[in-house]
Amino acid sequence: MTELVAAPPPQPATAAAGRSGTSLPDPAQRGRLDIAERVVERVAGIAACEVAGVRSVGSTLEGVVGRQYPKVRAEVAGGHARLSLDIAVSWPVPLARTAAEVREHVGDRLAALLGLKVDAVDVTVATVSVATTEYRRVQ
């Protein structure tokens, strides 16, 4: 019969293979992570489009003249973020409920994906667009 014996827990690595006798700090304490505001804006824009009724509107050219939605502006300081979003929604959706869902979803996604504490998410419904479906006639 074979008996299983638990191995002793691993010992922390020492600096310079034990020459100095001091151990390395915890990996979380070794460095720093900076997340650019542009990254926060991009993640927030994608998260806003995940909410039902929110549409991504505009081409690259329309983005140049400022008619591309969602528009996101972020301010990041320390581990805190403050956002302002302009969104386009489909007709007919309840605007207040959609804006509240965007506010909650964007805050949750930024906390989960980037580890930021979101202090405020200001949502403006900038435009309402009718979803048009083109039907091609078969001849």
C-alpha positions in Angstrom: 0.0 0.0 0.0 1.3 3.4 -0.9 1.0 6.2 1.6 0.7 9.8 0.4 2.6 12.4 2.4 2.1 16.1 1.9 5.1 18.0 0.7 6.3 20.8 2.9 5.2 24.3 1.8 7.6 26.0 -0.6 10.0 28.5 1.0 10.1 32.1 -0.4 12.9 32.7 -2.9 15.8 34.6 -1.6 17.4 37.5 -3.5 20.5 36.6 -5.5 20.0 32.8 -4.9 20.5 33.2 -1.1 23.6 35.3 -1.2 22.2 38.3 0.7 19.9 36.2 2.9 16.8 38.5 2.3 13.6 37.4 0.7 11.9 39.1 -2.2 8.8 41.1 -1.4 5.4 39.8 -2.2 4.7 40.0 -6.0 1.9 42.5 -5.5 4.4 44.9 -3.8 7.2 44.7 -6.4 5.8 47.2 -8.9 3.1 49.5 -10.0 0.3 49.4 -12.6 -0.7 52.5 -14.4 -3.8 52.4 -16.6 -4.1 55.1 -19.2 -7.3 57.2 -19.3 -7.7 56.2 -23.0 -7.9 52.5 -21.9 -10.5 53.3 -19.4 -12.5 55.2 -22.0 -12.3 52.4 -24.5 -13.4 49.7 -21.9 -16.3 52.0 -20.8 -17.4 52.5 -24.4 -17.5 48.8 -25.0 -19.3 48.1 -21.8 -21.9 50.7 -22.6 -22.7 49.0 -25.9 -23.2 45.7 -24.0 -26.4 47.2 -22.5 -29.6 46.4 -24.4 -30.8 49.4 -26.4 -27.5 51.2 -26.6 -26.1 51.6 -30.1 -22.7 52.2 -31.6 -23.3 55.0 -34.1 -21.0 56.6 -36.5 -18.1 55.9 -38.8 -14.5 57.0 -38.6 -15.3 60.2 -40.5 -18.2 61.0 -38.2 -15.9 60.5 -35.2 -13.6 63.2 -36.6 -16.5 65.7 -36.6 -17.8 64.5 -33.2 -20.9 62.5 -34.2 -19.8 59.1 -33.1 -21.4 57.4 -30.1 -20.7 56.3 -27.4 -18.4 59.2 -26.5 -16.5 58.6 -23.3 -14.4 61.0 -21.2 -12.6 59.6 -18.2 -10.5 61.1 -15.3 -8.4 58.6 -13.4 -6.6 59.5 -10.2 -5.1 56.8 -8.0 -7.4 53.9 -8.1 -10.5 56.0 -8.7 -12.2 56.9 -11.9 -14.9 59.4 -12.9 -16.6 59.1 -16.3 -18.9 61.0 -18.6 -20.7 59.1 -21.4 -22.8 60.3 -24.3 -24.8 57.5 -25.8 -27.1 56.8 -28.6 -30.2 54.6 -27.9 -32.6 52.7 -30.2 -36.2 53.7 -30.4 -38.3 52.7 -28.4 -36.5 52.1 -25.2 -37.1 53.7 -21.8 -34.4 56.3 -21.6 -34.1 56.7 -17.8 -33.9 52.9 -17.3 -31.4 52.5 -20.1 -29.2 55.3 -18.7 -29.4 53.7 -15.2 -28.4 50.3 -16.6 -25.4 51.8 -18.5 -24.3 53.6 -15.3 -24.4 50.4 -13.3 -22.9 48.1 -16.0 -20.0 50.4 -16.8 -19.1 50.8 -13.1 -19.2 47.0 -12.6 -17.1 46.3 -15.7 -14.4 48.8 -14.8 -14.2 47.5 -11.3 -14.0 43.8 -12.5 -11.7 44.3 -15.5 -9.4 47.2 -14.4 -9.7 47.1 -10.6 -10.8 50.7 -10.5 -13.2 52.2 -7.9 -15.7 54.2 -10.0 -16.8 57.3 -8.2 -19.3 58.6 -10.8 -20.6 57.7 -14.2 -22.6 60.6 -15.8 -24.7 59.4 -18.7 -26.2 61.7 -21.3 -28.6 60.3 -23.9 -27.3 62.3 -26.9 -29.4 60.9 -29.6 -32.2 58.5 -30.3 -32.0 56.5 -33.5 -34.5 54.4 -35.2 -33.2 50.9 -36.1 -33.8 50.6 -39.8 -34.0 47.2 -41.4 -33.5 47.2 -45.1 -35.2 44.5 -47.0 -33.9 43.5 -50.4 -36.5 42.6 -52.9 -35.9 39.3 -54.7 -36.7 39.4 -58.4 
